Amino acid sequence: MIFAAIKNEIKDALLCFCLEQCSTYGGVAVDEVENLVNKAFEVFGKNPSGMIDPISLYRYHLYAGEQYTDEILPDDIKENGVICERCLHLGTFLANEYSNNTAKIITRGYDVVYDLDREEMLLLYRVVYSDNDVVTIYRVETEWFEDFDVTEFMLDLTVQLAAKLKQNGNIIIGEVR
């Protein structure tokens, strides 16, 4: 599946998502939101061979190095926390970072994904804990993006997604592995 082949569906879902978020955080004219989304997709259209691999997204993910990750969090356990079987990860938006002057860092923010089965945008709240040895990610579906600014959001999303499309220009989307 090429990004270009479903870009109209993603564009429509993204427009609905932005309008829903804008309705909560102050009035922005519908035509302004439409213009921002249209401009973003003009940028994506400049890379017609750009593709993104669908992924399965888990509620909880852990990475503890090549030797230990599968032992600590086996696939049969991890699969119990699937949020989305097949989605396109469009962007990550960080809200805050916390650190106590050690190598331990906690960040929180959002992931925005397009669910290929439900054909809609999903907003996932994420908390990432990392230190020198382990990275853990917790995600949960949420409805509202804290302090949503549609212009800032669309600029960030455009940059992130354009980079993915450029990087994956020769990758064909297939079955989730």
PyMOL commands that set and color helices and strands:
alter all, ss='L'
color gray80, all
select helices_A, chain A and resi 3-24+30-45+69-72+75-81+150-167
alter helices_A, ss='H'
color red, helices_A
select strands_A, chain A and resi 55-58+60-63+82-99+105-115+120-130+135-142
alter strands_A, ss='S'
color yellow, strands_A
deselect
rebuild
show_as cartoon
